[in-house]
Amino acid sequence: MIFWKRVKQAVNDLWYPRCVTVGLPVETQELANRIARESTVSPADTHAVLRALPNIMADFMKESRAVHLEGVGWFRYTINAMGKGVATEEEVSDKQIKGLRVQFTPDRARNAEGGYTRALVPTEGFTYMEWLGKESDETQIPDDDEEEGGTTPGEEDTDDPLA
């Protein structure tokens, strides 16, 4: 079941439904245990692989390569140079770089209607329910999109898997 709540956007004064995350996040060990139950790999081995994954991904991305986890999506670095634009091409330099971020783009597959479905997004077997409870501190997870404005309501995904 996917919970949602009513949120008013300050930018246009309109109301929208927004997903709500409830309960504690699923941590690495819980993922490892579930993967182990559904495979022939031990929980300890699965946990070790999952713990090694971020460092290995970062090593490849430091080489300016994207990392693709089949069925999950694409990870790549993007540069944040907000507010540091220059007038000419010749003036562009690494001094403008304010920070480095990881961009995630979910995998997608063509559906029966000829459109696309993003990985990790259910296409059937789920329901929506309005969240009427209170969100506690333990349900909150970092959300960089909210700090930078996020996705504009109605904005479409790009066809480029690395965009």
C-alpha positions, 0 to 999 in steps of 0.5 A, a space after each residue: 500500500 502506498 500512502 500519500 498526503 495532501 501538500 500545498 505547493 508554495 510556488 503556485 498555491 495549488 494542492 497535490 498528493 505527495 508520497 509519505 514514507 512511514 516506519 523505519 527505513 529498510 537497512 542493509 542487513 534487512 535487504 541482505 536477509 531477504 536476498 539470502 532467503 530468495 537465493 543460495 547466498 548466505 546473509 553474511 555474504 550478501 551483506 558484505 557485497 551490499 556494503 562494498 557496492 557504494 565504494 566500488 560504484 564511486 570508484 567507477 564514477 570517479 572515472 566519469 563512468 555511469 554505473 548501471 544496475 540492471 533492473 534498478 537503474 543508472 547512477 552517475 555524477 553531476 556537477 553543481 555550479 549554480 549561481 557561478 555562470 560566466 559570460 564566455 566559453 573561455 572563462 569556464 573552469 573547474 573553479 565554478 564547481 560548487 559540488 558533486 552529486 549522484 544522479 539516479 535514473 531508474 531503469 525502464 521497460 516498454 509496456 504493452 501500450 508502447 510507453 515506458 514503465 520505470 523500474 521499482 514502480 509497481 504496475 499492478 497489485 498496489 493501492 493508494 491510501 491517504 495517510 491520516 497519521 503523523 509522521 515521526 522523525 524516524 520516518 524522515 529520510 534525506 530528500 535533496 529534491 525538496 531543497 532544490 525545488 524537486 520535480 515540477 508537477 506534471 513534468 515528464 521523464 526524459 527518454 535518455 536513460 542518463 539524462 
